[in-house]
Amino acid sequence: MGTDNRRHTRAKVKWPVSINAPTGIVDGTTVNLSLSGAFIRLSKQLNSSAEIPLVLNAKGRFIPCTAQVVWSDERNLSDQRKFLGIGVR
């Protein structure tokens, strides 16, 4: 197993996220968060690698921000659903 070279410790959080994509609102959930970024699991594919406006719902506190998509991932699961996720900073 490889070493983890991340600069900041990640906290596991499960906060709802709404992304205002050009094609409409994409809902998601944070998986983890650090000082330099986050991993967000999405309800559908996001076709963007640009800056995206989003709103984090941190236990009832709504935090609007702009994030840069730095990577995206799509995997087929055994029950024909897709796992979609993005890394943002």
PyMOL Python script that loads the backbone (N, CA, C, O; Angstrom):
from pymol import cmd

cmd.read_pdbstr("""\
ATOM      1  N   MET A   1       0.841  -1.166   0.000  1.00  0.00           N
ATOM      2  CA  MET A   1       0.000   0.000   0.000  1.00  0.00           C
ATOM      3  C   MET A   1       0.888   1.231   0.000  1.00  0.00           C
ATOM      4  O   MET A   1       1.888   1.259   0.718  1.00  0.00           O
ATOM      5  N   GLY A   2       0.552   2.259  -0.790  1.00  0.00           N
ATOM      6  CA  GLY A   2       1.354   3.466  -0.913  1.00  0.00           C
ATOM      7  C   GLY A   2       1.228   4.372   0.292  1.00  0.00           C
ATOM      8  O   GLY A   2       0.330   4.226   1.120  1.00  0.00           O
ATOM      9  N   THR A   3       2.155   5.310   0.364  1.00  0.00           N
ATOM     10  CA  THR A   3       2.106   6.277   1.455  1.00  0.00           C
ATOM     11  C   THR A   3       1.200   7.436   1.083  1.00  0.00           C
ATOM     12  O   THR A   3       1.004   7.736  -0.095  1.00  0.00           O
ATOM     13  N   ASP A   4       0.656   8.077   2.092  1.00  0.00           N
ATOM     14  CA  ASP A   4      -0.231   9.218   1.902  1.00  0.00           C
ATOM     15  C   ASP A   4       0.601  10.487   2.030  1.00  0.00           C
ATOM     16  O   ASP A   4       1.085  10.806   3.115  1.00  0.00           O
ATOM     17  N   ASN A   5       0.768  11.212   0.928  1.00  0.00           N
ATOM     18  CA  ASN A   5       1.607  12.407   0.911  1.00  0.00           C
ATOM     19  C   ASN A   5       0.810  13.697   1.013  1.00  0.00           C
ATOM     20  O   ASN A   5       1.307  14.753   0.622  1.00  0.00           O
ATOM     21  N   ARG A   6      -0.400  13.640   1.521  1.00  0.00           N
ATOM     22  CA  ARG A   6      -1.211  14.853   1.627  1.00  0.00           C
ATOM     23  C   ARG A   6      -0.611  15.803   2.649  1.00  0.00           C
ATOM     24  O   ARG A   6      -0.045  15.377   3.657  1.00  0.00           O
ATOM     25  N   ARG A   7      -0.741  17.096   2.375  1.00  0.00           N
ATOM     26  CA  ARG A   7      -0.180  18.116   3.261  1.00  0.00           C
ATOM     27  C   ARG A   7      -1.038  18.368   4.488  1.00  0.00           C
ATOM     28  O   ARG A   7      -0.526  18.793   5.523  1.00  0.00           O
ATOM     29  N   HIS A   8      -2.337  18.113   4.387  1.00  0.00           N
ATOM     30  CA  HIS A   8      -3.248  18.408   5.487  1.00  0.00           C
ATOM     31  C   HIS A   8      -4.051  17.165   5.864  1.00  0.00           C
ATOM     32  O   HIS A   8      -4.430  16.371   5.003  1.00  0.00           O
ATOM     33  N   THR A   9      -4.299  17.012   7.145  1.00  0.00           N
ATOM     34  CA  THR A   9      -5.105  15.907   7.643  1.00  0.00           C
ATOM     35  C   THR A   9      -6.545  16.059   7.173  1.00  0.00           C
ATOM     36  O   THR A   9      -7.080  17.167   7.121  1.00  0.00           O
ATOM     37  N   ARG A  10      -7.159  14.940   6.833  1.00  0.00           N
ATOM     38  CA  ARG A  10      -8.552  14.960   6.381  1.00  0.00           C
ATOM     39  C   ARG A  10      -9.474  14.563   7.524  1.00  0.00           C
ATOM     40  O   ARG A  10      -9.179  13.660   8.307  1.00  0.00           O
ATOM     41  N   ALA A  11     -10.592  15.262   7.594  1.00  0.00           N
ATOM     42  CA  ALA A  11     -11.632  14.925   8.569  1.00  0.00           C
ATOM     43  C   ALA A  11     -12.789  14.275   7.826  1.00  0.00           C
ATOM     44  O   ALA A  11     -13.217  14.766   6.781  1.00  0.00           O
ATOM     45  N   LYS A  12     -13.296  13.169   8.366  1.00  0.00           N
ATOM     46  CA  LYS A  12     -14.466  12.528   7.759  1.00  0.00           C
ATOM     47  C   LYS A  12     -15.694  13.335   8.149  1.00  0.00           C
ATOM     48  O   LYS A  12     -16.001  13.483   9.332  1.00  0.00           O
ATOM     49  N   VAL A  13     -16.385  13.847   7.160  1.00  0.00           N
ATOM     50  CA  VAL A  13     -17.612  14.608   7.390  1.00  0.00           C
ATOM     51  C   VAL A  13     -18.645  14.171   6.362  1.00  0.00           C
ATOM     52  O   VAL A  13     -18.299  13.755   5.256  1.00  0.00           O
ATOM     53  N   LYS A  14     -19.897  14.267   6.732  1.00  0.00           N
ATOM     54  CA  LYS A  14     -20.979  13.879   5.828  1.00  0.00           C
ATOM     55  C   LYS A  14     -21.964  15.041   5.773  1.00  0.00           C
ATOM     56  O   LYS A  14     -23.021  15.007   6.403  1.00  0.00           O
ATOM     57  N   TRP A  15     -21.602  16.065   5.014  1.00  0.00           N
ATOM     58  CA  TRP A  15     -22.416  17.266   4.888  1.00  0.00           C
ATOM     59  C   TRP A  15     -23.030  17.327   3.495  1.00  0.00           C
ATOM     60  O   TRP A  15     -22.348  17.047   2.510  1.00  0.00           O
ATOM     61  N   PRO A  16     -24.305  17.688   3.397  1.00  0.00           N
ATOM     62  CA  PRO A  16     -24.925  17.890   2.086  1.00  0.00           C
ATOM     63  C   PRO A  16     -24.262  19.054   1.341  1.00  0.00           C
ATOM     64  O   PRO A  16     -23.860  20.051   1.941  1.00  0.00           O
ATOM     65  N   VAL A  17     -24.161  18.898   0.029  1.00  0.00           N
ATOM     66  CA  VAL A  17     -23.575  19.923  -0.839  1.00  0.00           C
ATOM     67  C   VAL A  17     -24.504  20.124  -2.027  1.00  0.00           C
ATOM     68  O   VAL A  17     -25.039  19.157  -2.570  1.00  0.00           O
ATOM     69  N   SER A  18     -24.696  21.361  -2.429  1.00  0.00           N
ATOM     70  CA  SER A  18     -25.422  21.676  -3.665  1.00  0.00           C
ATOM     71  C   SER A  18     -24.481  22.439  -4.580  1.00  0.00           C
ATOM     72  O   SER A  18     -23.920  23.464  -4.195  1.00  0.00           O
ATOM     73  N   ILE A  19     -24.312  21.931  -5.798  1.00  0.00           N
ATOM     74  CA  ILE A  19     -23.424  22.552  -6.778  1.00  0.00           C
ATOM     75  C   ILE A  19     -24.286  23.183  -7.860  1.00  0.00           C
ATOM     76  O   ILE A  19     -25.173  22.537  -8.418  1.00  0.00           O
ATOM     77  N   ASN A  20     -24.020  24.432  -8.146  1.00  0.00           N
ATOM     78  CA  ASN A  20     -24.755  25.144  -9.195  1.00  0.00           C
ATOM     79  C   ASN A  20     -24.008  24.964 -10.513  1.00  0.00           C
ATOM     80  O   ASN A  20     -23.212  25.814 -10.910  1.00  0.00           O
ATOM     81  N   ALA A  21     -24.276  23.840 -11.184  1.00  0.00           N
ATOM     82  CA  ALA A  21     -23.601  23.506 -12.441  1.00  0.00           C
ATOM     83  C   ALA A  21     -24.318  24.172 -13.610  1.00  0.00           C
ATOM     84  O   ALA A  21     -25.481  24.552 -13.480  1.00  0.00           O
ATOM     85  N   PRO A  22     -23.640  24.320 -14.757  1.00  0.00           N
ATOM     86  CA  PRO A  22     -24.280  24.914 -15.934  1.00  0.00           C
ATOM     87  C   PRO A  22     -25.548  24.174 -16.371  1.00  0.00           C
ATOM     88  O   PRO A  22     -26.444  24.774 -16.965  1.00  0.00           O
ATOM     89  N   THR A  23     -25.623  22.873 -16.079  1.00  0.00           N
ATOM     90  CA  THR A  23     -26.785  22.072 -16.474  1.00  0.00           C
ATOM     91  C   THR A  23     -27.850  21.995 -15.384  1.00  0.00           C
ATOM     92  O   THR A  23     -28.864  21.321 -15.562  1.00  0.00           O
ATOM     93  N   GLY A  24     -27.636  22.668 -14.269  1.00  0.00           N
ATOM     94  CA  GLY A  24     -28.592  22.654 -13.160  1.00  0.00           C
ATOM     95  C   GLY A  24     -27.923  22.276 -11.852  1.00  0.00           C
ATOM     96  O   GLY A  24     -26.705  22.109 -11.789  1.00  0.00           O
ATOM     97  N   ILE A  25     -28.722  22.145 -10.819  1.00  0.00           N
ATOM     98  CA  ILE A  25     -28.206  21.812  -9.495  1.00  0.00           C
ATOM     99  C   ILE A  25     -27.817  20.337  -9.434  1.00  0.00           C
ATOM    100  O   ILE A  25     -28.580  19.464  -9.849  1.00  0.00           O
ATOM    101  N   VAL A  26     -26.623  20.073  -8.911  1.00  0.00           N
ATOM    102  CA  VAL A  26     -26.150  18.713  -8.671  1.00  0.00           C
ATOM    103  C   VAL A  26     -25.966  18.574  -7.163  1.00  0.00           C
ATOM    104  O   VAL A  26     -25.208  19.326  -6.550  1.00  0.00           O
ATOM    105  N   ASP A  27     -26.666  17.607  -6.569  1.00  0.00           N
ATOM    106  CA  ASP A  27     -26.552  17.380  -5.132  1.00  0.00           C
ATOM    107  C   ASP A  27     -25.454  16.381  -4.844  1.00  0.00           C
ATOM    108  O   ASP A  27     -25.156  15.508  -5.658  1.00  0.00           O
ATOM    109  N   GLY A  28     -24.862  16.521  -3.683  1.00  0.00           N
ATOM    110  CA  GLY A  28     -23.811  15.616  -3.275  1.00  0.00           C
ATOM    111  C   GLY A  28     -23.656  15.600  -1.775  1.00  0.00           C
ATOM    112  O   GLY A  28     -24.410  16.240  -1.042  1.00  0.00           O
ATOM    113  N   THR A  29     -22.650  14.847  -1.329  1.00  0.00           N
ATOM    114  CA  THR A  29     -22.332  14.736   0.089  1.00  0.00           C
ATOM    115  C   THR A  29     -20.825  14.721   0.237  1.00  0.00           C
ATOM    116  O   THR A  29     -20.134  14.007  -0.490  1.00  0.00           O
ATOM    117  N   THR A  30     -20.308  15.506   1.175  1.00  0.00           N
ATOM    118  CA  THR A  30     -18.877  15.453   1.427  1.00  0.00           C
ATOM    119  C   THR A  30     -18.538  14.103   2.052  1.00  0.00           C
ATOM    120  O   THR A  30     -19.326  13.538   2.810  1.00  0.00           O
ATOM    121  N   VAL A  31     -17.361  13.601   1.722  1.00  0.00           N
ATOM    122  CA  VAL A  31     -16.845  12.377   2.310  1.00  0.00           C
ATOM    123  C   VAL A  31     -15.743  12.733   3.294  1.00  0.00           C
ATOM    124  O   VAL A  31     -15.682  12.200   4.402  1.00  0.00           O
ATOM    125  N   ASN A  32     -14.872  13.644   2.869  1.00  0.00           N
ATOM    126  CA  ASN A  32     -13.844  14.149   3.768  1.00  0.00           C
ATOM    127  C   ASN A  32     -13.473  15.565   3.370  1.00  0.00           C
ATOM    128  O   ASN A  32     -13.761  16.022   2.263  1.00  0.00           O
ATOM    129  N   LEU A  33     -12.825  16.246   4.306  1.00  0.00           N
ATOM    130  CA  LEU A  33     -12.543  17.667   4.158  1.00  0.00           C
ATOM    131  C   LEU A  33     -11.209  17.968   4.820  1.00  0.00           C
ATOM    132  O   LEU A  33     -10.900  17.415   5.876  1.00  0.00           O
ATOM    133  N   SER A  34     -10.413  18.844   4.203  1.00  0.00           N
ATOM    134  CA  SER A  34      -9.161  19.291   4.805  1.00  0.00           C
ATOM    135  C   SER A  34      -9.006  20.782   4.548  1.00  0.00           C
ATOM    136  O   SER A  34      -9.865  21.402   3.921  1.00  0.00           O
ATOM    137  N   LEU A  35      -7.920  21.351   5.027  1.00  0.00           N
ATOM    138  CA  LEU A  35      -7.659  22.768   4.780  1.00  0.00           C
ATOM    139  C   LEU A  35      -7.441  23.061   3.303  1.00  0.00           C
ATOM    140  O   LEU A  35      -7.614  24.199   2.866  1.00  0.00           O
ATOM    141  N   SER A  36      -7.062  22.046   2.527  1.00  0.00           N
ATOM    142  CA  SER A  36      -6.751  22.291   1.117  1.00  0.00           C
ATOM    143  C   SER A  36      -7.770  21.722   0.137  1.00  0.00           C
ATOM    144  O   SER A  36      -7.594  21.869  -1.073  1.00  0.00           O
ATOM    145  N   GLY A  37      -8.835  21.075   0.622  1.00  0.00           N
ATOM    146  CA  GLY A  37      -9.806  20.553  -0.325  1.00  0.00           C
ATOM    147  C   GLY A  37     -10.800  19.599   0.291  1.00  0.00           C
ATOM    148  O   GLY A  37     -10.875  19.439   1.509  1.00  0.00           O
ATOM    149  N   ALA A  38     -11.568  18.962  -0.593  1.00  0.00           N
ATOM    150  CA  ALA A  38     -12.605  18.030  -0.141  1.00  0.00           C
ATOM    151  C   ALA A  38     -12.863  16.981  -1.211  1.00  0.00           C
ATOM    152  O   ALA A  38     -12.610  17.201  -2.396  1.00  0.00           O
ATOM    153  N   PHE A  39     -13.370  15.840  -0.769  1.00  0.00           N
ATOM    154  CA  PHE A  39     -13.881  14.821  -1.675  1.00  0.00           C
ATOM    155  C   PHE A  39     -15.392  14.844  -1.527  1.00  0.00           C
ATOM    156  O   PHE A  39     -15.916  14.765  -0.416  1.00  0.00           O
ATOM    157  N   ILE A  40     -16.096  14.954  -2.660  1.00  0.00           N
ATOM    158  CA  ILE A  40     -17.551  15.052  -2.661  1.00  0.00           C
ATOM    159  C   ILE A  40     -18.128  13.931  -3.514  1.00  0.00           C
ATOM    160  O   ILE A  40     -17.761  13.778  -4.679  1.00  0.00           O
ATOM    161  N   ARG A  41     -19.035  13.147  -2.932  1.00  0.00           N
ATOM    162  CA  ARG A  41     -19.765  12.115  -3.671  1.00  0.00           C
ATOM    163  C   ARG A  41     -20.988  12.782  -4.282  1.00  0.00           C
ATOM    164  O   ARG A  41     -21.699  13.517  -3.597  1.00  0.00           O
ATOM    165  N   LEU A  42     -21.240  12.536  -5.566  1.00  0.00           N
ATOM    166  CA  LEU A  42     -22.299  13.231  -6.301  1.00  0.00           C
ATOM    167  C   LEU A  42     -23.470  12.326  -6.654  1.00  0.00           C
ATOM    168  O   LEU A  42     -23.329  11.107  -6.745  1.00  0.00           O
ATOM    169  N   SER A  43     -24.641  12.954  -6.852  1.00  0.00           N
ATOM    170  CA  SER A  43     -25.836  12.215  -7.262  1.00  0.00           C
ATOM    171  C   SER A  43     -25.848  11.947  -8.764  1.00  0.00           C
ATOM    172  O   SER A  43     -26.506  11.014  -9.222  1.00  0.00           O
ATOM    173  N   LYS A  44     -25.129  12.755  -9.526  1.00  0.00           N
ATOM    174  CA  LYS A  44     -25.011  12.552 -10.970  1.00  0.00           C
ATOM    175  C   LYS A  44     -23.713  13.184 -11.450  1.00  0.00           C
ATOM    176  O   LYS A  44     -23.064  13.930 -10.717  1.00  0.00           O
ATOM    177  N   GLN A  45     -23.347  12.881 -12.670  1.00  0.00           N
ATOM    178  CA  GLN A  45     -22.079  13.339 -13.220  1.00  0.00           C
ATOM    179  C   GLN A  45     -22.047  14.854 -13.359  1.00  0.00           C
ATOM    180  O   GLN A  45     -23.043  15.490 -13.703  1.00  0.00           O
ATOM    181  N   LEU A  46     -20.891  15.404 -13.086  1.00  0.00           N
ATOM    182  CA  LEU A  46     -20.661  16.833 -13.230  1.00  0.00           C
ATOM    183  C   LEU A  46     -19.651  17.010 -14.352  1.00  0.00           C
ATOM    184  O   LEU A  46     -18.494  16.613 -14.211  1.00  0.00           O
ATOM    185  N   ASN A  47     -20.068  17.598 -15.455  1.00  0.00           N
ATOM    186  CA  ASN A  47     -19.189  17.790 -16.610  1.00  0.00           C
ATOM    187  C   ASN A  47     -18.504  19.142 -16.528  1.00  0.00           C
ATOM    188  O   ASN A  47     -18.789  20.045 -17.314  1.00  0.00           O
ATOM    189  N   SER A  48     -17.610  19.270 -15.580  1.00  0.00           N
ATOM    190  CA  SER A  48     -16.925  20.540 -15.421  1.00  0.00           C
ATOM    191  C   SER A  48     -15.585  20.323 -14.748  1.00  0.00           C
ATOM    192  O   SER A  48     -15.471  19.541 -13.804  1.00  0.00           O
ATOM    193  N   SER A  49     -14.588  21.008 -15.231  1.00  0.00           N
ATOM    194  CA  SER A  49     -13.295  21.017 -14.557  1.00  0.00           C
ATOM    195  C   SER A  49     -12.931  22.449 -14.193  1.00  0.00           C
ATOM    196  O   SER A  49     -11.797  22.745 -13.816  1.00  0.00           O
ATOM    197  N   ALA A  50     -13.900  23.314 -14.312  1.00  0.00           N
ATOM    198  CA  ALA A  50     -13.678  24.727 -14.014  1.00  0.00           C
ATOM    199  C   ALA A  50     -14.055  25.008 -12.563  1.00  0.00           C
ATOM    200  O   ALA A  50     -14.346  24.095 -11.790  1.00  0.00           O
ATOM    201  N   GLU A  51     -14.044  26.270 -12.221  1.00  0.00           N
ATOM    202  CA  GLU A  51     -14.515  26.668 -10.904  1.00  0.00           C
ATOM    203  C   GLU A  51     -16.025  26.490 -10.841  1.00  0.00           C
ATOM    204  O   GLU A  51     -16.742  26.804 -11.792  1.00  0.00           O
ATOM    205  N   ILE A  52     -16.494  25.984  -9.714  1.00  0.00           N
ATOM    206  CA  ILE A  52     -17.922  25.744  -9.539  1.00  0.00           C
ATOM    207  C   ILE A  52     -18.403  26.400  -8.249  1.00  0.00           C
ATOM    208  O   ILE A  52     -17.736  26.314  -7.218  1.00  0.00           O
ATOM    209  N   PRO A  53     -19.561  27.057  -8.308  1.00  0.00           N
ATOM    210  CA  PRO A  53     -20.146  27.577  -7.075  1.00  0.00           C
ATOM    211  C   PRO A  53     -20.870  26.445  -6.344  1.00  0.00           C
ATOM    212  O   PRO A  53     -21.594  25.661  -6.958  1.00  0.00           O
ATOM    213  N   LEU A  54     -20.670  26.370  -5.043  1.00  0.00           N
ATOM    214  CA  LEU A  54     -21.350  25.350  -4.266  1.00  0.00           C
ATOM    215  C   LEU A  54     -21.721  25.889  -2.895  1.00  0.00           C
ATOM    216  O   LEU A  54     -21.211  26.917  -2.447  1.00  0.00           O
ATOM    217  N   VAL A  55     -22.616  25.172  -2.248  1.00  0.00           N
ATOM    218  CA  VAL A  55     -23.033  25.518  -0.891  1.00  0.00           C
ATOM    219  C   VAL A  55     -22.919  24.268  -0.029  1.00  0.00           C
ATOM    220  O   VAL A  55     -23.532  23.242  -0.322  1.00  0.00           O
ATOM    221  N   LEU A  56     -22.126  24.365   1.039  1.00  0.00           N
ATOM    222  CA  LEU A  56     -22.014  23.295   2.026  1.00  0.00           C
ATOM    223  C   LEU A  56     -23.051  23.526   3.112  1.00  0.00           C
ATOM    224  O   LEU A  56     -23.240  24.656   3.561  1.00  0.00           O
ATOM    225  N   ASN A  57     -23.719  22.476   3.533  1.00  0.00           N
ATOM    226  CA  ASN A  57     -24.648  22.559   4.659  1.00  0.00           C
ATOM    227  C   ASN A  57     -23.978  21.877   5.841  1.00  0.00           C
ATOM    228  O   ASN A  57     -24.104  20.666   6.024  1.00  0.00           O
ATOM    229  N   ALA A  58     -23.262  22.663   6.644  1.00  0.00           N
ATOM    230  CA  ALA A  58     -22.501  22.149   7.778  1.00  0.00           C
ATOM    231  C   ALA A  58     -23.362  22.213   9.034  1.00  0.00           C
ATOM    232  O   ALA A  58     -23.314  23.190   9.781  1.00  0.00           O
ATOM    233  N   LYS A  59     -24.142  21.172   9.256  1.00  0.00           N
ATOM    234  CA  LYS A  59     -25.011  21.077  10.435  1.00  0.00           C
ATOM    235  C   LYS A  59     -25.930  22.281  10.562  1.00  0.00           C
ATOM    236  O   LYS A  59     -26.068  22.861  11.639  1.00  0.00           O
ATOM    237  N   GLY A  60     -26.559  22.652   9.447  1.00  0.00           N
ATOM    238  CA  GLY A  60     -27.501  23.767   9.450  1.00  0.00           C
ATOM    239  C   GLY A  60     -26.889  25.125   9.164  1.00  0.00           C
ATOM    240  O   GLY A  60     -27.609  26.115   9.036  1.00  0.00           O
ATOM    241  N   ARG A  61     -25.589  25.183   9.063  1.00  0.00           N
ATOM    242  CA  ARG A  61     -24.898  26.425   8.704  1.00  0.00           C
ATOM    243  C   ARG A  61     -24.528  26.327   7.227  1.00  0.00           C
ATOM    244  O   ARG A  61     -23.730  25.477   6.831  1.00  0.00           O
ATOM    245  N   PHE A  62     -25.115  27.204   6.424  1.00  0.00           N
ATOM    246  CA  PHE A  62     -24.899  27.157   4.979  1.00  0.00           C
ATOM    247  C   PHE A  62     -23.682  27.994   4.619  1.00  0.00           C
ATOM    248  O   PHE A  62     -23.611  29.180   4.941  1.00  0.00           O
ATOM    249  N   ILE A  63     -22.718  27.358   3.943  1.00  0.00           N
ATOM    250  CA  ILE A  63     -21.450  28.003   3.615  1.00  0.00           C
ATOM    251  C   ILE A  63     -21.303  28.049   2.100  1.00  0.00           C
ATOM    252  O   ILE A  63     -20.965  27.038   1.485  1.00  0.00           O
ATOM    253  N   PRO A  64     -21.552  29.212   1.484  1.00  0.00           N
ATOM    254  CA  PRO A  64     -21.347  29.334   0.036  1.00  0.00           C
ATOM    255  C   PRO A  64     -19.859  29.507  -0.260  1.00  0.00           C
ATOM    256  O   PRO A  64     -19.153  30.203   0.469  1.00  0.00           O
ATOM    257  N   CYS A  65     -19.395  28.879  -1.314  1.00  0.00           N
ATOM    258  CA  CYS A  65     -17.994  29.029  -1.718  1.00  0.00           C
ATOM    259  C   CYS A  65     -17.844  28.667  -3.194  1.00  0.00           C
ATOM    260  O   CYS A  65     -18.774  28.169  -3.828  1.00  0.00           O
ATOM    261  N   THR A  66     -16.680  28.926  -3.709  1.00  0.00           N
ATOM    262  CA  THR A  66     -16.326  28.542  -5.071  1.00  0.00           C
ATOM    263  C   THR A  66     -15.173  27.557  -4.980  1.00  0.00           C
ATOM    264  O   THR A  66     -14.211  27.791  -4.247  1.00  0.00           O
ATOM    265  N   ALA A  67     -15.262  26.466  -5.713  1.00  0.00           N
ATOM    266  CA  ALA A  67     -14.233  25.431  -5.666  1.00  0.00           C
ATOM    267  C   ALA A  67     -13.738  25.119  -7.068  1.00  0.00           C
ATOM    268  O   ALA A  67     -14.454  25.306  -8.052  1.00  0.00           O
ATOM    269  N   GLN A  68     -12.508  24.643  -7.143  1.00  0.00           N
ATOM    270  CA  GLN A  68     -11.905  24.203  -8.394  1.00  0.00           C
ATOM    271  C   GLN A  68     -11.906  22.679  -8.408  1.00  0.00           C
ATOM    272  O   GLN A  68     -11.364  22.049  -7.499  1.00  0.00           O
ATOM    273  N   VAL A  69     -12.509  22.083  -9.432  1.00  0.00           N
ATOM    274  CA  VAL A  69     -12.484  20.625  -9.566  1.00  0.00           C
ATOM    275  C   VAL A  69     -11.082  20.226 -10.011  1.00  0.00           C
ATOM    276  O   VAL A  69     -10.606  20.682 -11.051  1.00  0.00           O
ATOM    277  N   VAL A  70     -10.418  19.376  -9.229  1.00  0.00           N
ATOM    278  CA  VAL A  70      -9.058  18.957  -9.571  1.00  0.00           C
ATOM    279  C   VAL A  70      -9.003  17.520 -10.084  1.00  0.00           C
ATOM    280  O   VAL A  70      -8.037  17.138 -10.744  1.00  0.00           O
ATOM    281  N   TRP A  71     -10.017  16.727  -9.791  1.00  0.00           N
ATOM    282  CA  TRP A  71     -10.130  15.386 -10.363  1.00  0.00           C
ATOM    283  C   TRP A  71     -11.567  14.910 -10.231  1.00  0.00           C
ATOM    284  O   TRP A  71     -12.329  15.405  -9.401  1.00  0.00           O
ATOM    285  N   SER A  72     -11.920  13.943 -11.063  1.00  0.00           N
ATOM    286  CA  SER A  72     -13.243  13.326 -10.967  1.00  0.00           C
ATOM    287  C   SER A  72     -13.097  11.825 -11.178  1.00  0.00           C
ATOM    288  O   SER A  72     -12.139  11.361 -11.797  1.00  0.00           O
ATOM    289  N   ASP A  73     -14.057  11.077 -10.656  1.00  0.00           N
ATOM    290  CA  ASP A  73     -13.989   9.622 -10.689  1.00  0.00           C
ATOM    291  C   ASP A  73     -15.383   9.067 -10.946  1.00  0.00           C
ATOM    292  O   ASP A  73     -16.367   9.543 -10.378  1.00  0.00           O
ATOM    293  N   GLU A  74     -15.456   8.071 -11.794  1.00  0.00           N
ATOM    294  CA  GLU A  74     -16.720   7.394 -12.074  1.00  0.00           C
ATOM    295  C   GLU A  74     -16.430   5.906 -12.130  1.00  0.00           C
ATOM    296  O   GLU A  74     -15.573   5.462 -12.893  1.00  0.00           O
ATOM    297  N   ARG A  75     -17.149   5.133 -11.316  1.00  0.00           N
ATOM    298  CA  ARG A  75     -16.947   3.684 -11.283  1.00  0.00           C
ATOM    299  C   ARG A  75     -18.289   2.981 -11.346  1.00  0.00           C
ATOM    300  O   ARG A  75     -19.271   3.435 -10.759  1.00  0.00           O
ATOM    301  N   ASN A  76     -18.320   1.876 -12.059  1.00  0.00           N
ATOM    302  CA  ASN A  76     -19.533   1.056 -12.088  1.00  0.00           C
ATOM    303  C   ASN A  76     -19.549   0.168 -10.851  1.00  0.00           C
ATOM    304  O   ASN A  76     -18.546  -0.460 -10.511  1.00  0.00           O
ATOM    305  N   LEU A  77     -20.691   0.121 -10.186  1.00  0.00           N
ATOM    306  CA  LEU A  77     -20.866  -0.752  -9.044  1.00  0.00           C
ATOM    307  C   LEU A  77     -21.594  -2.010  -9.488  1.00  0.00           C
ATOM    308  O   LEU A  77     -22.162  -2.047 -10.580  1.00  0.00           O
ATOM    309  N   SER A  78     -21.582  -3.035  -8.657  1.00  0.00           N
ATOM    310  CA  SER A  78     -22.152  -4.328  -9.038  1.00  0.00           C
ATOM    311  C   SER A  78     -23.645  -4.271  -9.336  1.00  0.00           C
ATOM    312  O   SER A  78     -24.139  -5.081 -10.119  1.00  0.00           O
ATOM    313  N   ASP A  79     -24.370  -3.344  -8.739  1.00  0.00           N
ATOM    314  CA  ASP A  79     -25.817  -3.282  -8.964  1.00  0.00           C
ATOM    315  C   ASP A  79     -26.192  -2.280 -10.054  1.00  0.00           C
ATOM    316  O   ASP A  79     -27.318  -1.784 -10.076  1.00  0.00           O
ATOM    317  N   GLN A  80     -25.281  -1.984 -10.938  1.00  0.00           N
ATOM    318  CA  GLN A  80     -25.486  -1.108 -12.098  1.00  0.00           C
ATOM    319  C   GLN A  80     -25.584   0.379 -11.756  1.00  0.00           C
ATOM    320  O   GLN A  80     -25.796   1.198 -12.651  1.00  0.00           O
ATOM    321  N   ARG A  81     -25.435   0.742 -10.488  1.00  0.00           N
ATOM    322  CA  ARG A  81     -25.368   2.159 -10.144  1.00  0.00           C
ATOM    323  C   ARG A  81     -23.956   2.641 -10.421  1.00  0.00           C
ATOM    324  O   ARG A  81     -23.026   1.850 -10.579  1.00  0.00           O
ATOM    325  N   LYS A  82     -23.821   3.934 -10.475  1.00  0.00           N
ATOM    326  CA  LYS A  82     -22.491   4.499 -10.679  1.00  0.00           C
ATOM    327  C   LYS A  82     -22.071   5.259  -9.438  1.00  0.00           C
ATOM    328  O   LYS A  82     -22.883   5.908  -8.779  1.00  0.00           O
ATOM    329  N   PHE A  83     -20.801   5.168  -9.136  1.00  0.00           N
ATOM    330  CA  PHE A  83     -20.207   5.940  -8.060  1.00  0.00           C
ATOM    331  C   PHE A  83     -19.534   7.131  -8.715  1.00  0.00           C
ATOM    332  O   PHE A  83     -18.645   6.964  -9.550  1.00  0.00           O
ATOM    333  N   LEU A  84     -19.943   8.300  -8.352  1.00  0.00           N
ATOM    334  CA  LEU A  84     -19.381   9.514  -8.922  1.00  0.00           C
ATOM    335  C   LEU A  84     -18.800  10.352  -7.802  1.00  0.00           C
ATOM    336  O   LEU A  84     -19.413  10.505  -6.745  1.00  0.00           O
ATOM    337  N   GLY A  85     -17.644  10.883  -8.031  1.00  0.00           N
ATOM    338  CA  GLY A  85     -17.052  11.739  -7.017  1.00  0.00           C
ATOM    339  C   GLY A  85     -16.098  12.724  -7.644  1.00  0.00           C
ATOM    340  O   GLY A  85     -15.580  12.508  -8.740  1.00  0.00           O
ATOM    341  N   ILE A  86     -15.874  13.823  -6.922  1.00  0.00           N
ATOM    342  CA  ILE A  86     -14.922  14.830  -7.374  1.00  0.00           C
ATOM    343  C   ILE A  86     -14.042  15.250  -6.206  1.00  0.00           C
ATOM    344  O   ILE A  86     -14.450  15.219  -5.045  1.00  0.00           O
ATOM    345  N   GLY A  87     -12.845  15.636  -6.547  1.00  0.00           N
ATOM    346  CA  GLY A  87     -11.952  16.269  -5.589  1.00  0.00           C
ATOM    347  C   GLY A  87     -11.903  17.748  -5.921  1.00  0.00           C
ATOM    348  O   GLY A  87     -11.716  18.126  -7.077  1.00  0.00           O
ATOM    349  N   VAL A  88     -12.069  18.580  -4.911  1.00  0.00           N
ATOM    350  CA  VAL A  88     -12.066  20.027  -5.124  1.00  0.00           C
ATOM    351  C   VAL A  88     -11.087  20.688  -4.169  1.00  0.00           C
ATOM    352  O   VAL A  88     -10.719  20.142  -3.129  1.00  0.00           O
ATOM    353  N   ARG A  89     -10.684  21.878  -4.563  1.00  0.00           N
ATOM    354  CA  ARG A  89      -9.894  22.713  -3.641  1.00  0.00           C
ATOM    355  C   ARG A  89     -10.367  24.129  -3.748  1.00  0.00           C
ATOM    356  O   ARG A  89      -9.845  25.008  -3.063  1.00  0.00           O
TER     357      ARG A  89
END
""", "prot")
cmd.dss("prot")
cmd.show_as("cartoon", "prot")
cmd.util.cbc("prot")
cmd.orient("prot")
